[in-house]
Amino acid sequence: MQIDKSQILELLRKQGNNDKATQAESELPDRVDTDQHADLLSKLGISPAELLAKLPGGLGDKLGGLGL
């Protein structure tokens, strides 16, 4: 799944991870593919599944009611 880098940065900043947000800003491409960039996300302490679950309006909102 493709996610805008800005959404990842916003999520990290909301969690208080400003250092990780700064690192992500310099290392991630503008459009992040959760499969292709899984290693980079992992290096930032982000699992693709967790990321998708936490993004507003994303799969997390859609799957939340399913207990996934």
C-alpha positions in Angstrom: 0.0 0.0 0.0 1.2 3.5 -0.8 1.2 6.2 1.9 2.3 9.8 1.8 5.4 10.4 3.8 3.7 13.4 5.4 1.2 11.0 7.0 4.0 9.0 8.5 5.7 12.1 9.8 2.5 13.4 11.3 1.9 10.1 13.1 5.4 10.0 14.5 5.2 13.6 15.7 1.8 12.9 17.4 3.4 10.0 19.2 6.2 12.4 20.4 8.9 10.7 18.2 10.4 13.9 16.8 13.8 12.3 16.3 12.3 9.5 14.3 10.2 12.0 12.3 13.3 13.9 11.4 15.1 10.7 10.4 12.0 9.6 8.4 11.8 13.0 6.6 15.4 12.5 5.3 15.2 8.8 4.5 11.8 8.0 3.2 10.6 8.8 -0.3 7.6 11.1 -0.8 5.4 8.1 -1.5 6.1 5.1 0.8 5.2 1.6 -0.3 4.7 -0.4 2.8 6.0 -3.6 1.2 8.9 -2.1 -0.7 10.0 0.2 2.1 9.3 -2.2 5.0 13.0 -2.3 6.0 13.1 1.5 6.3 9.9 1.6 8.3 11.3 -1.1 10.6 14.5 0.9 11.1 12.2 3.7 12.3 10.4 1.4 14.6 7.2 1.2 12.5 5.6 -2.0 11.4 3.6 -1.6 8.2 0.5 -3.3 9.8 0.7 -1.0 12.8 1.1 2.0 10.5 -2.0 1.1 8.5 -4.0 0.5 11.6 -3.1 4.0 13.1 -3.6 6.1 10.0 -6.9 8.1 10.2 -9.3 7.2 7.4 -7.0 4.3 6.5 -7.4 0.6 6.8 -7.3 0.9 10.6 -10.6 2.7 10.7 -12.1 0.3 8.2 -10.8 -2.9 9.9 -11.1 -1.6 13.5 -14.7 -2.9 13.9 -13.6 -6.3 12.7 -11.1 -6.8 15.5 -8.2 -7.1 13.0 
